[in-house]
Amino acid sequence: MCIICQTKDIKELEGLNKLNCTGCTKLTVIPNIKGIKELDCSCCYNLTVIPKINGLEELDCSYCSKLTVIPNIKGLKILYCYD
């Protein structure tokens, strides 16, 4: 289980620069966490939604087969999205 699923108050994660949720099967929606620059949610097979996260520079959503909503990728420097 990843830190997002374990955290009761998502504000506790604000200010992190990098967040790795790789392989979390319980994660269905990434909350909008202020300050995240790098987000790795690869292999989160039940993930369906990633919101627009201001300041996000790097996103890895590889192998998220149920993903239907992704943010506007304008501003991203690196995007990984393998299927």
C-alpha positions in Angstrom: 0.0 0.0 0.0 1.4 3.4 -0.9 1.7 6.5 1.2 -1.4 8.1 -0.3 -3.6 5.2 0.8 -2.0 5.3 4.3 -2.4 9.0 4.8 -5.6 10.3 6.5 -5.0 14.0 5.8 -3.6 14.6 2.3 -2.2 18.0 3.4 0.5 16.1 5.3 2.0 15.3 1.9 2.1 18.8 0.6 5.6 20.1 0.1 7.0 16.8 -1.1 8.9 17.1 -4.3 8.8 13.5 -5.4 6.1 10.9 -4.8 6.4 7.2 -5.8 3.2 5.1 -5.6 4.4 2.4 -8.0 2.4 -0.8 -7.9 -0.3 0.4 -5.4 -3.4 -1.7 -6.4 -5.7 0.2 -4.0 -5.1 3.6 -5.6 -7.9 4.7 -7.9 -7.5 8.5 -7.9 -4.4 10.6 -7.3 -5.4 13.6 -5.1 -4.2 17.0 -6.0 -1.1 17.4 -3.8 0.5 20.9 -3.9 4.2 21.0 -4.6 4.7 17.6 -6.2 7.3 17.9 -9.1 7.7 14.2 -9.8 5.0 11.6 -9.7 5.5 7.9 -10.4 2.3 6.0 -10.3 3.3 3.3 -12.8 1.7 -0.1 -12.4 -1.2 1.2 -10.4 -3.6 -1.0 -12.3 -6.8 0.4 -10.7 -5.8 4.1 -11.1 -8.4 5.9 -13.2 -7.8 9.6 -12.6 -4.8 11.9 -12.3 -5.8 15.5 -11.7 -4.0 18.6 -13.0 -1.2 19.2 -10.5 0.3 22.7 -10.8 4.1 22.5 -11.1 4.2 18.9 -12.0 7.3 18.4 -14.2 7.7 14.6 -14.4 4.9 12.0 -14.7 5.2 8.2 -15.0 1.8 6.6 -15.6 3.1 3.5 -17.4 1.0 0.4 -17.2 -2.0 2.1 -15.7 -4.5 0.3 -17.9 -7.7 1.7 -16.3 -6.5 5.3 -16.5 -9.2 7.4 -18.2 -8.4 11.0 -17.0 -5.0 12.5 -17.2 -4.0 16.1 -16.6 -3.2 18.7 -19.2 0.4 17.7 -19.9 1.4 21.3 -20.8 4.4 22.1 -18.6 5.6 18.6 -18.2 9.3 18.1 -18.9 9.2 14.3 -18.8 6.2 11.9 -19.5 6.4 8.1 -19.4 3.3 6.3 -20.5 4.1 2.7 -21.6 1.3 0.2 -22.1 
